[in-house]
Each structure stands twice: as C-alpha cells, then as structure tokens.
Amino acid sequence: LGQWQLGRASDKQQMLQVVDAVLARRQAQPLSAAASSLGYDWSQGSGRFLNRPALLLDNQRRGPTVGVRVLAAFQPSDGAPLLVDLGWLALPGDRQLPKVLIPSGPQSLSGLLSPPPSTGLALGPAYIQSAPDRWLLTRVDLPALSASLRLSLAPRVLRLDPALPIGYPRDLDVLPNTLPPERHRGYAVQWFGLALVTLLISLYFGLFRRRP
C-alpha cells in the first residue's frame, strides 16, 4: 500500500508538470483536438452551445464550500461536440439546483482540454433529470451522456479559460476534488511505518518473548 501511494504521487506529480508546461506555452490547438487523445492541450476555437440541458456535476468543492460544476454541450465550427466546463456554483443547504445561464449565439472559446473528472466508484445512475433544462450528474459518464443527449461527445472536456467573461467562478486546477501528490506521500509514510511496527511486534512475539 505504501508503494501504491508513492506510485499515485509520482503519477500526479508528472501530470501537474505536464499541465504547467501546457499552460506556460499556451500553444493553441483547434477544438477538434478534443477527439484525438486523452492528454492535456491548450485549445481555442469558435462555435455555439447546443440546445441541451445544463449538466451539473455534484459534490464539487471550491475552498470549504460544496457545490456543482456546470457543464454544457458545445458544437465547434470544426470537429465533434464536446463538454465545456463553465465553472462552479454553490449549492444551498436544501440542495435546490441553481438556475444556469448557458451563453447563446456564436462563441469564441479558449481553455484547457483535459480528461473528464474521475468517476471513482460508479454507483447508481450517472445522472438524474432533475428538470428539463438541468440534469444533476453523479459522475461524467460520457457514453451514457452521449446516448441521452443524442450526441457523439469527444473524450476530452474543455476547462474554460478563467479570463473569459462568460460562465461562473473557475480555475484550471486539475486536482480540485482529489488528493495532491504530497498527501499521497504522507499516506505512504504512514503505511511504511505501520509495516515496520507490525514487523517489530511479530519479531518480539515470535523470537524474543519466552514461552510459559
């Protein structure tokens, strides 16, 4: 388990380094690149948001507050439709879904193409059709959403540039709801320490303690 935690820390550290390099260069790829791979790329292009329900991804933290991430289907001028992350909205205590405004008309977008948020353990349905214009997602299940929205969604999501004047509060943190590398390293130390203590206790009872 300690080795697994170290592996997770290494994978996430490499991912953060890749994202930092992409954000430093900001060498824009067309939005059609969303269908080409599962890595990270800076992208920009034009198109329009489709007349589809807003997708509100549940259990998303921003600081100490829990809310939803607003996703919307976007059709680029060239390429397959993709989901655009418009930002974050707080969810009140009664869990009443907030009203969402999806931009209309032609749009020029830029942002970070990235894999969709990790699904974790896929328990229960991927979404609930809470209202005709708003669906509440428990995870981003692209095959299920593609079938329900009658779209062939690209495998990557566009994390919208925070500098653009549309959408909601957002950033380009690729680890917003998961452990950073240093936390994995801390857990690795705990597991290695537990293994050492277990070994010492076993040696004490197996070799050094006198039998009656």
Secondary structure, DSSP 8 states (H G I E B T S, - for coil): -HHHHHHHHHHHHHHHHHHHHHHHH---B-GGGGGT-SS-EEEEEEEEE-SS-EEEEEEEEETTEEEEEEEEEEEESSS--EEEEEEEEE--TT----------SEEEEEEEEE------S--S-SEEEEETTEEEESS--HHHHHHHHT----SSEEEE-TTSSSSSS----S-TTS--HHHHHHHHHHHHHHHHHHHHHHHIIIIIS---
